[in-house]
């Protein structure tokens, strides 16, 4: 595909395929990941939308990030209820964490807010980083030993 403009890409005209010349539009989420692709694959019909299926996350990965983290003098807890991670902050409602990719999770019901778990040099989860939509960098919470 060749870049046409903005978030639209076009299949080259000279490829000898029924897709030749067709344009595909990519829709991104706030983190820049592709959420869906839209293409007019059939004449006289609205463009067809292909929505990205989230990557699968293993129970072992979910279990590996549970525990308590320290943000200043505040203890934050990440707990696993069934197959759903929960973010528990004192004095705040509990928020579900939705797997995004790698070790990054979006905070349910808080658009643009996410956390990412980080590993130390031994490969153990050692901290989590909070990201919010109006900040360029995050703030860190360390694991409690």
Residue pairs with C-beta under 8 A, 6 or more apart in sequence:
1 9
1 10
1 11
1 12
1 24
2 9
2 10
2 11
2 12
3 9
3 10
4 10
4 23
7 25
7 26
7 27
7 28
8 23
8 24
8 25
8 26
9 23
9 24
9 26
10 21
10 22
10 23
10 24
11 17
11 19
11 20
11 21
11 22
11 23
11 24
12 20
12 21
13 20
13 21
14 20
22 39
22 40
22 41
23 39
23 40
24 37
24 38
24 39
25 37
25 38
25 39
25 47
26 34
26 36
26 37
27 34
27 35
27 36
27 37
27 38
28 34
28 35
29 35
30 111
30 112
30 133
31 100
31 104
31 114
33 52
33 100
33 101
34 52
35 51
35 52
36 49
36 50
36 51
36 52
37 49
37 50
38 47
38 48
38 49
38 50
39 47
39 48
39 50
40 46
40 47
40 48
41 47
41 48
42 48
54 98
54 99
54 100
55 99
55 101
57 99
59 83
61 103
62 80
62 83
62 85
63 80
64 125
65 78
65 85
65 103
65 117
65 125
65 128
66 78
66 79
66 80
66 85
67 77
67 78
67 125
67 143
67 144
68 75
68 76
68 77
68 78
68 143
68 144
69 75
69 76
69 77
69 78
69 127
69 128
69 141
69 142
69 143
69 144
70 76
70 141
70 142
70 143
70 144
71 130
71 139
71 140
71 141
74 89
74 90
75 90
75 144
76 87
76 88
76 89
76 128
76 141
77 87
77 88
78 85
78 86
78 87
78 88
78 97
78 128
79 85
79 86
79 88
80 86
84 96
84 97
85 96
85 97
85 105
86 94
86 95
86 96
86 97
87 94
87 95
87 96
87 97
87 107
87 115
88 94
89 95
95 107
95 108
95 109
95 110
96 107
96 108
96 109
97 105
97 106
97 107
97 108
97 115
98 105
98 106
98 107
98 108
99 105
100 106
100 114
102 116
103 116
103 117
103 118
103 119
103 125
104 114
104 115
104 116
104 117
105 114
105 115
105 116
105 117
106 113
106 114
107 113
107 114
107 115
111 133
112 132
112 133
113 130
113 131
113 132
113 133
114 130
114 131
115 128
115 129
115 130
115 131
116 128
116 129
116 131
116 138
117 125
117 127
117 128
117 129
118 125
118 126
118 127
118 128
118 129
119 125
119 126
120 126
125 143
126 142
126 143
127 140
127 141
127 142
127 143
128 140
128 141
129 138
129 139
129 140
129 141
130 138
130 139
130 140
130 141
131 138
132 138
